[in-house]
């Protein structure tokens, strides 16, 4: 596919930070043809367009991917105290500087890893085994030269045991003393920052030499050397990656079920295990956030507050939608509120399955609920468009099955009756549900890929809602863009009606 002409448009991002959205302005020849809705304004490098990603677009997508990690960091309760602990401790700062100078790894990278791994707590312990300020496993500690030694201790117990008497005499008992050996940790240098930080920096430097890049070294710190070695080998065989430009970002964005199935499967396996393929992007964002804290602690604190959910009083926000949607957004308390908003804040869903790639499946007596905000319906149309063209590109057997939309706007009382945790958000008109139980596996894979692709770029959020339903909504910063998509779709639908004589 030849590169389409591109223009830039500045919009707001996940919250208030600016994003640069690249939009393709010329329809793609293979995007479904006139029989299917093809939006004029599109997001470059999404879905099958990953195969055509230029160096410039790769840099922009990488930047957005790094920005999207804000949520995973700032929603944590330790984000703010951890930043204060890491940057404000003179001893730690001296260790980062000396370790960086000795290893060649930037001190800011070592600091960012420390921040994300333990929030600067030397006594941090993971339930999976890693320990200390740099969260090092016992096996890795040995390879770093850190001492993890155990001493044998004995637990003394005394038990009464019966003694068999001669003849038919009365049973007697005697006390038996037993000593049971057990191991105790005698010395663990993972828990000593003055040993763990230089060792981790030296380890990173060794992996940088081994894997040919600092990004791969950071990736290996989380995923493991075997994991990175395997992924590098698959990446070398992947389509569209020059040998001299094999980076973690290239690997991540070249992973596609249409073009690089082997790489896609391997990357997905690691994503399902522990999200390791996103670790380098997270470290990059942690560096930026720590720099922000140093420059403007109040702004850092404000950002942390923005990533708290108004619906979850304690603990971290469960997903992006719980942060983006505010209680003030839940304005449709009753059916009358919804009916009054039609044609103003709410619009009717365009239900032409063959053309738009989705169908609205609501109860027969709830036609007035087939409405939502223009941005929500534009998001739906765009997801269906990208999913269909990716599905067609994979060469999957069978025709594309329109996505089944099972919920749009709902009044508060109706949402409460459902008993689902995400149902109340429908009172905003900004979200919708898709039932994927009827989708063929290949199409469901394409849908999830497109949602993840748009999600990593800050355009939307989604979460499982029940056993076989996805709850989806766009970010506040993307609402204007998706509203444009809806108006374009509505215009094309109206034009088709006029041409066919239905609009006369």
Helices and strands as residue ranges (DSSP letters): E 6-12, E 18-24, E 42-43, G 47-52, H 55-68, H 70-74, H 78-88, H 90-103, H 107-118, H 138-144, E 148-163, E 172-188, G 189-191, H 193-211, H 214-223, H 225-237, G 243-245, H 248-254, H 261-274, G 276-278, H 279-295, H 297-306, H 320-324, G 327-329, H 335-341, E 347-348, H 353-356, E 358-360, G 367-369, E 371-372, H 374-394, E 403-407, H 412-418, G 423-428, E 431-435, H 441-456, E 460-464, E 469-474, G 476-478, H 479-500
